Amino acid sequence: MDTIRRRAANPVVVGAALAFAVAAGDARAAGEPPNPLLEPRRLTALRIAGPIRIDGVLDEPAWAAAPVAEQFMQERPAPGEPSRLHTSFRVVFDDAALYVGVRLDDPAAWAIQAPVGRRDDENASDWCFVEIDSRRDRRTAFSLGVNPAGVQVDGMFLGDVTYDASWNGVWEAATRVDAGGWTAEYRIPYALLAFQLPPAGEPLRWGINVYRHNPRTGESSNWSPRMPALAGVVSLFNELVIDAAPEVRRLDVTPYALVQAARGVPGTRPGTRPDLRAGLDANLGLTSGTALSVTVLPDFGQVEADPTQLNLTTFELFQQERRPFFTEGLDAFRFDTSLALVSRDDSFADEAAFYSRRIGRPPEGDVPAGAHAPLATDILGAAKLFGRAASGWRAGVLAAATGAAGATGPAGDTRVAAPTAAAIARVVREAGAGDAELGMFASGLHRAVDGALADQLPRDAGAVGIDGRIRWDDQRYEARGWALATDQLGSAAAIARLAAAPWHNLLRVDAPRLRLSDGATRLSGIAGEARLAQVGGALHWLVAARAMSPGFDVNGLGFQRNSDWLLLAGQWSYDQYVQTSWLRRWQVGSDNAGVGWSWGGERRAAVVDGFLSLVFANYWDATLTAQHELAALSTEWLRGGPALALPPREQARLSIHSDTRRTSLAGLDAAVMTEPGSGSRSAALSPSLTLRLSDHIAGTLGATYQDQTVGWQLVASPGGPAAAPDGSYLVGRLHQRTLSLSLRADLAISPRLILQLYAQPFATVGRYDRYARLADPRAARPDDRFTALSTELTGDATTLTFPGMPGFSIARPDGAGRSLIANAVARWELAPGSFLTAVWSHRGDAAETTTTARLAGELDRAAREPGSDTVLVKLGWRWAP
């Protein structure tokens, strides 16, 4: 279901509704009455004097007196046609909250799907969403959903069309199922919504939509226009008029207390007593459109652990933000620099000027051999101030402080993280009813480094930037652009270390242009992008040009995989909804095409793909993608060595999913890759199965198996831990097999009391052969780029000696790794926004040098691997006067 809403909000999705809209225009020109479903509509809320009981029954007199909104329009399966299921709603209000009552008729009420699940689990169910653009900026909206069992989900629309499910709010809803359908009743406090009070004597004017999804019929419908051919979502909301402006009071404080016991956690000493901690979160409304949020000694112990992933690249893996303080209001600080382009290990899809997981990140300092560092640094406190003015300005400021951290080892404690202060500021000016905007961004990071840390980490990092966007021709076309400048300051040793980092490689032996001046204490860079796109109509396309200098670096508070790029990228898609005996929708296009060079003119990437996506009459779907990558230079493959010419490669992916309307469903993703020039190949298979045994019990099982061969995997280099005496770069052919399982079980006793179990065993086994020495990294023939070494290698179980290199040996690269992540969570919502949470979490991992390990055996050992265990009980009580 979540997938359905995301697709509905994606402007790339276009379809047969365009023909409907054109036909409506032709009919209007011919003198026929316009389709009322496409015309702007207005609903006036009714002020009430008496209380409204949130029980799912609209029996208070106010509901009968309030104006009614109805006549919903299909989004699918027949875009633009009147809904086949009658839906109506009313809105009333008092000085504290907005109340929405929705009636969802269904002649087959016995077939209403109402599974019970955890909050924010948008599973296969009947759903009703109330969506409110309280800022009336036509760009952002709060989305509040409930299913017939009372399960609540919420999120936000950002940038008109992007749906962010990570946002959470405190609001109430109740539902009731009867013989004629079901009813949803909402209480939405003004404190939840961000808005500007109107001038005295004028009413509030907000945007509103009510969205309904019925899985039995496959129908999704809306009160406001939302069709595949229309370039917009929030910008098309109809109007809600609230005749009397409320007096808004925003203040809520949520103190928490927890007790935590840990065993075997890295960075803790044996026999540590249970940890008693307390902190608080507070939200204060300074004005109707401005809010201040503060957290002191926050605890994120109940947040799920990140899944284990195999990473053979030099780049960091992107992880989703899950911590509540940072997910709420994150749109106020968003400076989007992502680009949908992936070439080999280089991906720009997750690039961002602000990556909130940098706050409280794992320690960055060197950990001595045998020592253990904590998994994260403690956040001492953070505050954010954000809001919007009626004149069209919106702004946000965030500040945070984290403490020092030490690694515990045989030689004592070693400082691996310094006290750090971080700040982010964002301001945006909107114009043209949300069709245009101009924004600015600034971030700063200061580390109080001393001693050894001063030679490992820059002391200061900063970034400043500007961005803009404009839409025209009824929002059919969009132009966007941004520019950023970054600066890093520190000791000469710290800056030299940063310059040698994988995302810079400024010490590359074959690129004198990248050299830093001797003793440099600063590293600076610039980046920018311009793009043009058609986001409305039958055909969608996008072209983008990006430049990123070698010294550009936002990794202090942002996310960036590497620098030194000149890029051209493009996308296109064509989408049609059809009604045949076997097909409902088809889409064709290319979503990963581009070419890139270094600033020195080296071609680093050249890729093009094409895809075909089908939705069948039985609501199964399938997508087939084929991709070709041309030969390109990798400046990071040899990790500081010369650029290596990589041969062409081919990839294909297939994704199949069963009917997402069903409570139980299955999926299969498969991918293959071949690179004949280097002897590399891979095949991956990822099946998944979701079973709902009853309305209260559900389980999900997923697996990923990958078998890959990397023809030129680096095993020794002059700058690495193993350095050949003649300065050679040595590679080997790596055979890697990986198996990962994920198991989740949910027991929903009620929408307010949920038990969850999660486990992810992971195992990988790698073998090396065909060792070779780098000869000519840019030779025309792939076979000439390396010289094979003798197969008569000597050594033992842990070391490997190469013939012709007396006295030189390396640690045998063959090995196996395994891990197990598991947790159990019980969460009881005592009152709206107040929770009692009990968590047990386990993490065990191990790696060893071996040539005899078997994948199945490693997976079995992962389940029995001793590791760390943490148990915590946390009570957070929300107080709102």
N, C-alpha and C positions, 0 to 999 in steps of 0.2 A: 504493500500500500504506500509506503514511503517512497518507493520508486515511482509509483504512478504520479504522486504530487510533484516530485522533483522534475519529472519529464514535463508535466503540465506547465511548470514554471520556466522551462528552458526556452529562450527565444529561438533556438535553432530548430525547434519542432514546428514545422509548417505543414499545411495539409489542405484537404478538400474544402475547409471552411472558407478559404479565399474565394472560391467560386461562389459560395453562398453570399459573401459580402459584396462581390461584384454584381451578382444577380440582384441583390437588394438595392444597390445603387442604380442599376438599369431600371428596376421597377419604379424607383422614386422618380427617375427622369421621365418615365412614361406616365406619371401622374398617379400611380398606385400609392396607397398609403404606406409609409415606412414601417419596417418591422419594429414593433415597440420594444422587443428584447434588446435591440442594438442601440436604442436611444438612451441618453443619460436619464437616470431616474433619481428621485429624492424621497427619503423617508424622514419623517419628523418624530423624534422621540418624545414620549409623554412623561412629564414630571409627576411623581407620585408623592403622596403624603404618608401613606401607611407602609408597613414593612412588607417585604417580599421574602417568603420562605423558599429557600433553594431545596426543593424536593422532587423536581422533575414533573410537577403537576402545575399547570397554568390555571389555577382556580382563584387567584386573587382578582378582585374587580378591575384592577388597573390593566391586567392583560386584555380583558374584553374591551376596554375603552381605547386601547392604544391602536394607532394606525397599523395596517397590515401590509407587509411586503410579500409578493408572491410572483408568479410567472418566471420560473427559473428556465435557463437555457442550457442545453447540453454542451459539454466540452468534448465528450466522447460517449458513445461510438459514432454519433451523427452530429458533428459540430454545427452549432447554430440553430438546430431544431429545438422546439419546446421540449422540456423534460417530460418523460412519460410518467414520472412519479411526482405527485403534487407535494410541494414544500412551501411553507410560509413561515414568516417570523415577525416578531414585534420587538421594539426597544423601548424601555422605560428607564428612568434615572431618578436618583435623589442626590443629596449633597455628598455622599460617600462613594457611590459606585454607579456603574452602568449595568443594566440587567437586560439580557437577551433571551427571549423565549422562542424556540424553534420547534415547529411541528412538521414531522417527516412521515407522511402517509405511505402505507405499503399494504396493498391488498393481500400480500402473502406474508403477513406478519409472523407466521410460524417459521418462516425461513430466514428471519433476520439473524445475521451473524453477530454474536456478542461475546467473543472470548475475553477472559480476564487476563491481564498482563501487567508487567511493571510499567511505571510511568515512562512516557516517551517511547513506548514500544508500539509503533504504528503498524500493527500486524494486519493480516487479512480480516477485515471486519467492516461492518457498516460504520460510517464516520460522518460527523458533522463538525465543520470548522467555522468559527466566526473570525473574520479577518478585518483588522481596523487600522487604517492609516490616520492615526491621531495627530501626527505632525502636519498632515495634509501637504506633504512634500512630494507626493506621487512617486516616491522612491522607496520608502520603508514602510513596513506594516507588521503588526503583531498578529500572529496566527495561533488561535486557541481551539484545539480539537478535543472531542469526546466521543466515545463509542457507546452503544446502548448499555454496556455493563458499567459505565462510569469511569473507564480508563481515560486519563488525561494525557495529551501530548501538546507540545507547543513549540514554536519556532518563530523566526523572523524572516520577512522578505527584505533583501538588501539590493540596492541598485535596480529596483523595479521588478526584476525577474528571478533573482537568485534566492533560493530558499535555504536558510541556515537552521538546521534542527538542533544546534547546540544550545540555543538560548532557552532559559527556563524562567518562569514567573510564578507568582503566588496568586492564584485565583480559584474560584469555586465553580463546580458544575455538578448537576444531578440529572439523572435520566430515568425514564419510565417507559416500559414496553407494554402495549395493550393490543387488543384485537385488531385495531386499525392502523397500527404502525408504532412509532415511538416519538418521545418528546425529549428535548434537551433544554435545560434551564441553566443560564450562566449568571454569575455575579462577577463583574470585572471591576476591581477597585481602580479609582482614578490614579492611585499611587503606582499602579503597574504601567500606566500609559504615559508617554512623554508628549506634551502638547503645550501650546502657547495660548494663554487666555486672550480672548478677543477684546477689542475696545469696549468700553462701557456701553451697555444697551444693545450690543450685537450678540447674536447666538454663536455658539461653536459650530464649525462646519468641518466634519471629518469625512474621510473616505471609508466605505464599508462594503464588505462582501460576505456572503454566506455560501460555503462550498459543501456539497453533499456527494458522498460516494456510496453506491450500492453494489456490492460485489456480485449479488445474484444475477443482476441484469448487465453488469459491466458498465453501468452508466455513472458518469460524473457530471454534475450540473452546478451552475453558479447563478447568483442573482445579478452580479455584474458581468459584463462581457469578458469572457476568457475563452479564446479559441486559438487553435494552432496558427492561424494566419495572422493574428493580431500581435504586433510587436509591443508587448507590454502586459503587465499583470496589475501591479498596484496603481499605475497611471490610469487604468481603466475602471477603477472602483467607482461605484455610484456614491451619492452624497448622503450623509447622515447629519441632520440638523438637531442640535440640542439647544432649546430656546433659552434656557437659563444657565449661565456659566456657573459651575460649581466652585465652592471654596476648597481648594485642594490642600490637603495636609499629608505630607509624605515623611514618615519617620518609622523605621522599623529597625530593631536591634536584635541580633541573634547571637547570644553568647553560647559557647559550647564548652563542654568538659569531656575529657576522655581519659581512659586508662588503657595503656598499651604495654604488652609484654612481648619481647622478641627473643629469639634463640637463633644464633648463627648468622645474624644479619651482618654483612660487611660493614666495617667501621665501628662496630660495637664490641665491647669487651665481654668475655665470658662472665656469667654470673651477674650481669647487669640487672638491677631491680626494675620492677614495672615502672613505666614512665607515666607520670600524672601531668597532664597539660590542660591548659584552658586558653581560650581566645575568644574573639568575637568578630562578627560581621555587622556592619551598620550601613543603612541607606537613609539619606536625608534629602528631601526635596527642597532646594533653595528657592526655586520658583516653579511655576507649573511646567516649565520646559527644561529645567536644569536640575540635575541630581548629583549628589556626592555619595560615593560608595567607599567604605573603608574596611580593611581587614587587618586584624592584629594577630600575629602568630597563627596563621591559618593552618588547618590540617586537611590534607587531601588523601588520608589513608584509605578512604572507602572507594577511591577512584580505581578503576580496573587497570591492571598492569598492561604495558604495551606488549603486543605479540612478539614472539621470537621470529627473526627473519635472518636468512643467510645473506651476507653482504660481502661479495668478492671484489667490490669496486673500492676506489679511494675516497668515495663520497659518503657523507652522512645520510642516514635514512630519515625521511620526514615522518613525524608522528603527530597524530591528531591531538588537539587540545581538549582535555576532558575536565579540567578543574573549574568549578562553578564560577569563582570570582572572575576568571579571565574570559569565560565564554559569554557572560552577561555584559551587554553593552560593548562588545568587541567591535561592532560595526562603526563606532565613533572613531576608531583608530585605524581602520582598514585603509591601507595604501597598496592597491593591487598591482603587483608587477609580474604576475603569472603569465605564462605563455604556453599554449597547448602544443608543445613540440618536444619530442623525445627522439634521441639518436644514440643508439648503443647505451652507454652508461650515463650520458648527459641528458638531463631532463630539466625543463624550465616550468613544469606544471605547478610546482609548489613554491616558486619564488615569492618572497614577500619582504617588504621593508620592515615590518614588525611581525615577529614570530614569538608569541607570548610564552612559549616553552623555554625561551632563553632565561626567563626569570625563574630562579630555583633550579637551574640546569645541573647536570652532574658536574662534579669538580673537573676543572680543565688542567690542573697542574700535573706534573709527572708523579706517578705512584711508584715508590721503590719496590724492588723485587720482593715478593713475599708479603707485602702489605695489602691492606684492603681499605678502599675508600668508600664513603657512603654513596648511595645511588643518586642523591640529590642534595643540594644545599638548602638550608633552612631559610624560609622567607620570614623576615622579622615583621614586616608590615607592608601594606600597599594601599594606595588611595587612587581613585579616579574621579574626575569631575567632567561631566559631559552634558550637553544640552543643545537646544536649538532656539533661535529667536524668530519672531514673526517676520522679520525683514529678509529671511532666507539664509542667515548665517547659522552654521552649526560647528561646534568645536568640542574637543576632548583633550584632557590632560591626564596622564597616568604617571605615577611615581611609585617605586618599589625599592626596598632595601633587603639584601640577603646577608647572611652571616658568613664567617669563616668556617672552613671545614678542614679536618685532618684525616690522614690515612694512618691506620693502626697497623704496625708491623713489628717484627722481632727487634728492630733497632729503636722502637719508640714511635711517637707520633711525628708525622711530617705534614706540614701545611700544604694542602693541594687546592684550596680555594680561599680567596681573600674577601674581606667585607666589600660589598659591591652596592652601588647606587645606580638606578636606572630611571630614565624619564623619557616619555613620549608625548608629543604635542601634535594635534591635527586640527586644522581649521578649513572649512569648506564654505564657499559662497554659491548658493543656488540661484538660478534665474529661469525665466521662461516656463513657469509651472513645472519645474523639475526636468525640463528638456536640456538644460545646460548647467554646468557647474565648473568652478575653478577652486582648487584646493592647494594647501601647503602642508608640509610634514617636516618634523624635526625629531631626532632621537639622540640621546646621549647616555653613555655608560662610563662609570668611573670605578676602577678597581683599586683598592688601597693595597697594592702589591708592595712587598718588601722581600729582602733576602733572595732566596732562589727563585721565588715566583716573579720577581721583577725582571728576571732574564728569560722567563717563559711566556709571559702574557703581557700584551699592551696595557698600559695604564689607563688610557682614555680611548674611546671610540665614539664617533658621531656621524650622523647623516642628516642632510637637509634636502628637501625636494619639493617639486611642484607638479601638479597634474591637472588635467582638464578633460571635459567631455561635452559633446554637443550632439543632439539629435534633430533631424529635420524631415520634412515631407511626411507629416503624420507619424513620426517616429520610425519611419522605414529605414533610415540611414543613420549611422552613428560614426563620429570621428572621436578618437581618444588619443591622449598622449601623456607622457610623464618624463620627468628628468630627476636624477638624484646625484648628489655628490657625497662622498664619504671620506673620512679622515681617521687615521689611527696613530696614536702617539705612545711612545714607550722607550725603553732602553734600546740601545743598538742591538743587543742580543735578542730581545723580544721581537723587534721588527724584522730582523733577519730570519728568525724562526717562523714568523708569520709569512714572510715572503716565500719561504720554502714549503709552506703548507700545500696540500693537494689542490685546493681551490685557486691557488695562484701559480705555483711552479715558476716563480720568478728567477730561480737559479738554474733553469734548464741549460744544459751544456751546449746546445746547438742554437741558442737564441740570445746572442749578446745584447739585443735591443731591450731585453727584460732586466738587465742588471740594475741593482740598487747602487747608489753611491756609497762608498765606504763610510761606515759609522752612521748610516742613516737612522734617524730616530722618528721618522714619520713615513707613513704609507698612505697615499691618497689616490682617489679614482673617481670617475664619472660614469654614468650610464643613462640611457634614455631610450624611449620607444615611441613610435607613432603608428597608429593603425586606423584603417578604414573598413567599415563593415556594412552590409545590408542585413538588417535584423528583422525585417517585416516583408511579407509577400511569399510567393511560392518558392523562390530560390534564395537561399542564404549563403553569404560568402564573407570572408574576412582576409585581409592582407595586412601584414605587420612587418615593420623594420625595427631592429634593435641594435644598439651599440653598447658595449660594456668594456671599459678599459682594463688593462691588466692589473692595476692597483685597486680596482673597485672592490669594496668589501663591506657588506651589511651584516655579517655573521655575528657581530657583537649583540645586536638585538633583532636581527632579521634572519631570513633563511636564504642561502645562496649556495649552489653546488660548485660553480667555478666562474672564472672571469676570463677576460681576453677574448671577446666575441664580437663579430659583426654578423647579424642574422637577417634573413628574409624568410618569412613563414606565411602559410596560407591555409585556409579551410574552405570547404563548400559542402552544402548538403541540399538535397531535394527530397521532400517528404509528402506522401499522399495517403489519405484515408480512403479506403474503398470498402464496398460491401459486396463480396462475392461469396460463393459457397465454401471457399477455403482460405480466404485472405481478408484481413481487416485493415492492414496498414503495411506500407513498404517505404523504405528510406534508402537512399544511395548517396554516397559522397566520399569525401576524403577529410580526415580530421588530424592528420599528422604529415604535413608536407613542408619542407623547407631546406635551405642550404645555409651553411655558416662557415665563416673564416676567422682566423685569428687576426689581430691588428697588423700582423706582419704579412698577411695575404695567404697563409696556409689554409687549405680547405679542411676544416675540422668535422663537417657534417654535410650529408646530402641524402635526404630521405623522402620517399613518397609512398603513400598508401591509398587504398580504396576499400570501402566497406559496403555491404548490403545487409540491411536489417529488415526482418519480416515479423509481423504479428499475425498469427493464423486465426482462423475462425473459432477455434477452440481456446483461444487466448494463450496458447503457447507462443513463445517467441524465440527467434534465432538470429544471431549476427555473425557474419563471416567477414574477416578482415585479412587482406593480403598486403604485405609491405616489402619494399625493396630499398636497401641502403647501398649507395655507391661507395667506392673506395674513398677513404678519408684518412687524414692524419690524426692520431690520438696524441695529444700533448701530455697526457697524464698516465698512459698505460705503463710506462717504465718508471713512474713515481720519482720524478726529478731527472730522469735520463732524457735522451734525445726523443724527439717526436717519432712515433712509429707509424708507418703506413699500414692501415688495416684494410683487408680485402673486402669486396662486396659481400653482403649477406642478404638472405631472404627469410621472411617470417610469415607465419599464418596463424590466425587465432579463430577459434570457434566458441561461441557462447550460446547455450540452450537453457531455457527455463520453462518450467511447467506453468500452468494457469495460476497467476498470482492472486486471483480472486479466492482461491481455496485456502483453507486454514492449514493444510498440509501441502507442501510443495517441494520440488527438487530442482537442482540446477547442475550444469556441467560446463566447465571452462577448460579448454584444451589449447595448447600453443606448441608450435614447433619452430625451430630456427636452424639454419644451416649456413656455414661460412666455409666453403671448400678450400679457399686459399690458405687458411690457417689450420684447417682440420677441426674447427670448432662446430659444435652442434648442441642442441638441447631439445628436450621434450618435457612438457609439464602437463599434468592432469589434476584438476581440482573439482571433485564432485561435492555436492552439498545436499543435505536433506533436512527439512523441518517437519516435525511431526507434532500435531496437537492432539493429545490423547483425550482431552476434555476441555471444557471452557476454562479450567483452572490449571491444567498441566500441559506444558509444551517443552519440546526439546529440539536442539539443533546439533547436527553432526556434520562437520566439514573435514576435508582431508586435502592435502596438497602433496603430490609426488613429483619430483623433478629429477631427471637424469640429464646431466650436461657434461660436455667435454669442452674445456678451454684449451685451445691449442698452444697459446703463448702466455702462460701464467708466470709472472715474475717470481723467482725464488732467491735471487741474490743480486745485489747491486752495490756500487761503490759507497753509496750513502746509506745503505741499510745495515741491519745488525750483522749480516754476513757479507763481507766484502772480499771479492776475489783479488789475489795479489796483483794481477795485471789490469785491474780496473774494469773487468768484464761485467756485462749484464747477462745473467743466466736465466733462462726460462725452462719450463717443463710443461708437458702436456698433462693437464689435470682432469681426472675422471671424478666427478662429484655426484653423489646421489643423496637426495634429501627427502625426508618424509616428515610431515607435520600433521597432527590431528587437532581438531578443536571440538570440544564438547560443552554444550551449555544446556542446563535444565532449569526451568522456571516453575515454581509452585506459587501461584497467586491465590492466597487464601481469600483476599479481597483486594480491591484496587488500592487499599491503603497498607496492606501487609503482604510483603513479597519475600520469598526465599529464592535465592539464586545460587547455582553451582556452576563453576567454570573450570575447565582444565585444558591445557595445551601441552602435550608431550611433543618433543621435537628431537630429531636425530639427523646427523649428516656424516657421511663417510667420504674421504677423499684419497685418491691414489695418484701418484705421479710417475711418468715415464717420459721417454724421448727428450732428454735434457739437451739444451742447445745454447750456444754462445751467440750474442748479438754480433752480426757482421756488418750489414749495410741496412739501417732501419728504413731507408726510403728506396730500396732497390725496386726496379720495375716488376720483377718476378717475386712473388711471395717466398718461394723456396730459397731465394738468394739473400733473404734478410737475416737468416740465422744459419750457423754452422753446427751441425749435429755433433754431439760429444759421443765418446765411446760408450757403448752399452755396458761395458764391463766395469761398472761402478763398484766401489768397495765401501765398507762401513759396517755399522751394527744396527741395532734396533732403533737408535736415536740419532745417529749421525750418518753423513753421507760424504764420501771423499771422491773427488774428481780426478781422473788420470791426467797427467800433464800439468798438474798444479800441486807441486809438492807442499805438504804442510797445510793445505787448504781443505777445510771441511765445513759443512753447514749442518744445522739441525735438520733432520729428515723431515720434509714437508708433509709426508703422508700422515694422516691422522683421522680422528673421529671426534665428534662433539655431540653433546646431548643436553637437553634441558627439560624441565617441567615447571610450568606455571600453573598454579591452581588457587582458587579462592572460593570462599563461601560467604555470602552476604545475606543478612536478614535486615530488612528495612521496614520500619513501622512509622507511618505518618500519623503522629498523635493529634495534630491540628494542622491547618494549612501553613506550610512553611516550617513546621516543627517535626523533627525526626529523632527516633531512637534507632541507632545502627550498630550492628554487631558484625565484625569482619574477621575471618581467618584467611590468611594468605600464605602461600608457600612458593618458594622459588629455589630450585636446585639446578645447577649446571656444572658441567665438567668437560674438559677437552684433554686429549692425550695423543701422543705420537704412537702410531701403530700401523702395521701393514696387514693385520689379520682381522680387523673389526668387520662385522656384518651389520647391515642397516637394521634388520629386524631385531638383532640382539641389542643394538644401541638404543632402539626405541623401548625395548623391554627394560634396559638398565635405567633409562631416563625416569621411568615410573618409580624406580626404587632408589634413585640418587638422593643421598642426604643433602639437605640444603638449609635454607633459613625459613623460619616460621614466625609469623607475627599474628597476634590476636589483639584486637582493640574493641572497645565498646565506647560509643560516642553518643552524647545527648546534646542536641542543639534545639533551643527553644526560641521561637520567634515572638518578639514582643512588639506590638504595633498599637499605639494609643488611638 
